[in-house]
Every structure is written in structure tokens, then in C-alpha cells.
Amino acid sequence: MTAARDATPEEMMIAASAAELRDDDVCFVGIGAPSAACNLARLTHAPRITLIYESGTIGARPAALPLSIGDGELCETALTTVSVPEMFRYWLQGGWITVGFLGGAQVDQFANLNTTVIGEYATPRTRLPGGGGAPEIAAHCHRTLIVMKHDRRALVRRVDFVTTFGHGAGGDHRKRLGLSTDGPTRVITDLCVMEPEPERGELWVTELHAGVAIAAVRQRTGWEVRAAPHMREASPPSAHVLDSLRQLRARSGAALPGVQL
Amino acid sequence: MTATDEGRARRLRRATVCSLEEGIRALVRDGDSLALEGFTHLIPFAAAHEIIRQGRRNLTLIRMTPDLVYDRMIGMGCARRLVFSWGGNPGVGSLHRFRDAVENAWPNPLDIVEHSHAAMACAYDAGAAGLPFGMLKGYRGSDLASANAAIRSVTCPFTGEELAAVPALRPDVAVIHAQRADRDGNVLMEGIVGVQKEAVLAARRALVTVEEIVDDLGPRSRNATVLPAWVIDAIAVVPGGARPSYALGYYGRDNHAYVVWDEISRDRARFQAWIREHLLGDCS
């Protein structure tokens, strides 16, 4: 058995994200950690999971992790490839996708995401790439998972710009906007898993990765984050999961030297 | 240049085979709105490079993912406005020339009109369909709706539901790259087809670069994406015209070029030197 000390915090983040996915999920995959997690799930406990990339590839089964959402291997291994308008209108807005997997530069205590600007919109300190598919992914997928590195600048009390609405100001805010999907149900970082607490929807810590202390989470979170009463420490990823992830990344690294996918 | 939005019948086009240099000169003018489409795949890089060489200015550049292709055009001062939905270097990070234009107005100020992918796809679809606007369940709770005055709403006349509305995209010119054309000027695209069909049908003029012209488009699915010659104005044969993106069946994506662009584009002088060396044929 590979022990917890062998897995890096980032690997624990990917493994915990993969563990959220089921065999019957239809998953809208973003690039980076979400793609690693989704393909890890496919190669371990969820071989029949459907992976959809926003370029239009439905049921992609890449052997190596792609650099972009439109790499050739995604199309070559997909069950079918549709146009971008069809992808967003029929498949996403039409309600067929069970899980959306997002990252971002900033997430706040109500799981709203910012991928647009740091600072003011008209005069940004840092211009980020923008929304892409995320605003409607979080609106239409049955549930949304957010994965990102744990950092005080990333996990903030309020985001500078709400690119992608999570739970808004909390409570029944999603319902009031006519959103019938669950929205972000988990924020998975390299330290822990957070979930909206049932009353106000504020994120609290429900699971610590193996060997992580809640104090470390608090120190790296931009609001006074609470621990759920039922918070537990997760088991480390199994040797099988860890080996699968490392082999997947080794194959991907061989395709593109010097880049960590 | 008639179109249905102007209340007249659409002008049918007659695909003329020409050189890329001639095609750009004939179809792209200063001040035009221009959509170079291709979602990761089949990005018309060679056409963009020719536009840079011809020194076009004050363009409104429309594209879901500006990618390296618009990073180069923005950095060379071709654009005054950008309509887009995701402006990063896929899997790598920032588009530094785009950022420099937005953050520091270099080399000139750049107006931005920002959407989500879903909305922009809708706006192209509306343009192709001859509708005045695209409609979606979108932008709910997003600050993008207040950052872009073109994001409005409509009420469903049947249910009363409020829906997001965005104006149809009708570029002056659409430019795409495809695998091949036949001698009559019909164009075949396969693989990830993005919004190219919508962009061509929505635009007032259309230029297609292709890997090759063949006698016959060859065996294909009955549902293959084929653009008939009468929706295209000009076709230029440009083998490798999508590099460093890719053309399924011809060559793969040059991921390395996307990775090294991060370094090249970070610095203004290095970027300009790269353009001079690689696009303008200047070795000095």
C-alpha cells in the first residue's frame, strides 16, 4: 500500500476530485486539474464515465492528458463530435450533463468564481482569461465541482468579479434566479474538501486530506472558515489510484516535455 | 453586400480560387469587423499573418477564443475592439499581448466586448439564422451582464420566463481554415468544427484557406460538414495554414509552440522581433 506521505498535496486534490465522479456521470471537463481528475476516474473506478470537452467532443477517451480542450486526440477518441453551438445549446443548456468541473483564480465563501479580472473591470490590475464556458456550466450541470490550490489570494471572502455564479449571497439565491440545479456542491483543494453548509450555503470544511490540520486550512483561507461538526480526515489515495495518476501524467509529460498536465 | 438583416435577399457568393495575399486584399478592409474562427482546431493562422503583413488597422476582431492568433494581431496594432468569450493561452496561461492591450493600452487602446461561450455561440447562430438576437438561459447572477451593455434580456411570451439576449454577430468578413475544397469550390471540414459554419453564414463576406484542392471531396459521411461554393467568396490553398493549431488528418497541434509563446509574447521587444523574423521575413 502506498502511504499518505507518498502522495503530494496536489495529487491528493486530484484523487479526491476523481473520487467524486461516478460511472454513470456525464461530465463537462475543464483543462488542468479537472481534466486530470476526470481521466483518473475513467482509468480507475469509473471506466464508463462520459467525458465532454467544450470543443464539442462527447465521450473522449484520451490516453494522455490534452494541453487544450480541443487537442486532436479528444476528437479522434470521442464517440461523436458536435459543433460548439450544439454543445452549449442542446447538450449543456438542454440539461444532459450531470457534473461540471471548474477551476478559477478566485473562489469566495459562497463558491462564486472569478476568472475575469483582479481589481476593477474597467481598469484591471490583472486581466484574466474570462468566463469561457463556466457561467453556463455552473448553471446547467446538475452539480458543479470546483478544484483549485488552497491559497489566501484564491479563497477570498468576496471575489472581485462574479464571473460564474455559485451560491451568490447564500440561502435560496440560486432559486430566486431561477436556477434549478445544485450549483457547486464541493470545493476541492490541495488541503481539504469544502461544502456549502446547509443553512446559509457558506463553505465549510467537511474533509481534510490525510495529514492536514484544520489550522493550516484556516491560515490559507481568506475568510474565517469553519469546520463542519462531522468533518473527518480522508484516507490517503490508494496505491492503485496514485500509480494510475502518475502513469497518466508520465504519458502526458512524454508527449510534451517540461509541461505538467 | 446585402444580407437578410438589411431587408434584402442575400447575395449568393461564387468561390474564386486566389492566392492568400489576393484574397485578404480583396476582402479585408481597414475598420472591418472580422471573425477568424476555429475552436482550437483549424485556426486560420496563415490568414491572420497575411492581415498583419498587409497592415490592416482599426479592426473589430471577433472570436470565441482569441488564442495566439489574435494575440499576434492585437500586439501588432491591427485591432481597436475585441469581441470574445475566453482570452487565454489554452493549458498554458495568459495571452500577454491581449493583457498588455487591456491593462496598459499597448500598442493602442483596445475596447472589449465580453461574453460567455454559450452566449457567443448563440450570437453566431442568430447571425447565421437571420435573427436579430440570440437567446439563452445564461448569465444568471454573473457580473458579465453588467460589464457588457449588449447583454440584455427578453421575456418568453408563453411562460413569462426571463432569458438572456445578445445581439446577433454579423461580421463583415469570416475567415476559416478547412481540410479541402473541390474544384467547384465546395469546402469540407471535419473534426472539431467549432462555430465556423455559423461564422461563414453570418458574415457578409467569407474567405476560406484549405490544405488542398482536390478533384473530388472523397468518401465521407452523408452528414459531413460541407460548405457549398455559393456561401464562400474566396478560397486560397495554404498547406499548413492552421499551424501551430492543427488540421485533423493532415498534421497535429504544435503544443510546444503554444508553450513557448508564453515566453516570446511576455516581452514587447521580443514579441516584435519574433514577428519581424517569422512573419515579415526580416532577419535584421
Contacts between the chains, C-beta under 8 A, distances in Angstrom:
chain1	res1	chain2	res2	distance
A	31	B	90	6.5
A	31	B	91	5.1
A	32	B	91	7.2
A	54	B	117	6.4
A	55	B	39	5.3
A	55	B	40	5.5
A	55	B	41	7.2
A	55	B	192	4.8
A	55	B	194	7.2
A	56	B	39	7.3
A	56	B	192	5.6
A	56	B	193	7.0
A	56	B	194	7.2
A	57	B	192	6.8
A	66	B	91	7.4
A	67	B	90	6.7
A	67	B	91	3.9
A	67	B	92	7.4
A	67	B	253	7.6
A	67	B	255	4.5
A	67	B	258	6.6
A	67	B	259	7.8
A	68	B	40	5.1
A	68	B	90	3.6
A	68	B	91	5.0
A	68	B	253	7.2
A	68	B	255	7.7
A	68	B	258	7.4
A	69	B	40	6.4
A	69	B	90	6.5
A	70	B	39	5.7
A	70	B	40	2.4
A	70	B	41	5.2
A	70	B	90	7.4
A	70	B	192	5.1
A	70	B	253	8.0
A	71	B	40	7.3
A	71	B	253	5.8
A	71	B	255	7.6
A	72	B	41	7.3
A	72	B	191	7.4
A	72	B	246	5.6
A	72	B	248	5.9
A	72	B	252	5.5
A	72	B	253	5.9
A	74	B	192	7.8
A	75	B	41	7.2
A	75	B	191	4.9
A	75	B	192	5.2
A	75	B	248	6.4
A	76	B	248	7.6
A	81	B	191	6.6
A	81	B	192	5.9
A	81	B	193	7.3
A	83	B	193	5.2
A	83	B	194	6.7
A	83	B	195	6.7
A	83	B	197	6.8
A	83	B	198	7.6
A	84	B	39	5.5
A	84	B	64	7.1
A	84	B	117	7.1
A	84	B	121	5.0
A	84	B	193	8.0
A	84	B	194	5.0
A	84	B	195	4.9
A	85	B	121	4.1
A	85	B	122	7.0
A	85	B	124	6.7
A	85	B	125	4.6
A	85	B	195	6.2
A	85	B	198	6.1
A	87	B	121	7.7
A	88	B	117	6.2
A	88	B	118	4.1
A	88	B	121	4.9
A	88	B	122	7.6
A	88	B	136	7.9
A	89	B	118	7.6
A	89	B	121	7.1
A	89	B	122	7.2
A	89	B	125	7.5
A	89	B	136	7.4
A	92	B	118	6.9
A	93	B	118	6.8
A	93	B	136	6.5
A	93	B	137	5.7
A	93	B	138	7.9
A	112	B	141	7.8
A	116	B	114	7.7
A	116	B	143	7.4
A	116	B	144	7.3
A	116	B	147	7.7
A	121	B	143	7.5
A	121	B	147	5.0
A	124	B	102	6.7
A	124	B	103	6.2
A	125	B	103	7.7
A	126	B	99	7.7
A	126	B	103	7.4
A	127	B	87	7.8
A	127	B	94	8.0
A	127	B	98	7.4
A	127	B	99	4.8
A	127	B	102	4.5
A	127	B	103	5.5
A	128	B	88	7.8
A	128	B	94	7.9
A	129	B	86	5.4
A	129	B	87	5.1
A	129	B	88	3.2
A	129	B	94	7.3
A	129	B	95	7.6
A	130	B	84	6.9
A	130	B	85	6.3
A	130	B	86	5.1
A	130	B	87	5.4
A	130	B	88	7.7
A	130	B	114	5.9
A	131	B	85	6.5
A	131	B	86	6.9
A	131	B	114	7.6
A	131	B	115	7.7
A	131	B	116	4.5
A	131	B	117	7.4
A	131	B	142	7.1
A	131	B	144	6.0
A	132	B	65	7.7
A	132	B	85	6.1
A	132	B	86	3.4
A	132	B	116	7.1
A	132	B	117	5.3
A	133	B	86	7.7
A	133	B	116	7.0
A	133	B	117	4.5
A	133	B	118	6.8
A	134	B	116	7.4
A	135	B	116	4.5
A	135	B	118	7.3
A	135	B	138	6.6
A	135	B	139	6.1
A	135	B	140	7.9
A	135	B	142	4.7
A	135	B	144	6.7
A	136	B	116	5.9
A	136	B	117	7.4
A	136	B	118	4.0
A	136	B	136	7.4
A	136	B	137	7.6
A	136	B	138	5.3
A	139	B	137	6.8
A	139	B	138	7.1
A	139	B	140	5.7
A	140	B	137	7.3
A	161	B	143	5.0
A	161	B	147	7.8
A	162	B	141	6.5
A	162	B	142	5.9
A	162	B	143	4.5
A	163	B	142	6.2
A	163	B	143	7.0
A	163	B	144	6.6
A	164	B	142	6.5
A	165	B	140	6.1
A	165	B	141	2.9
A	165	B	142	5.6
A	168	B	141	5.4
A	173	B	141	7.4
A	174	B	141	7.8
A	177	B	140	4.6
A	177	B	141	5.3
A	178	B	140	6.6
A	178	B	161	7.1
A	178	B	162	7.4
A	179	B	140	5.8
A	179	B	141	7.5
A	255	B	255	7.5
A	256	B	255	5.1
A	256	B	256	6.9
A	256	B	259	7.1
A	258	B	259	7.3
A	259	B	91	7.9
A	259	B	255	7.7
A	259	B	259	5.8
A	261	B	91	7.4
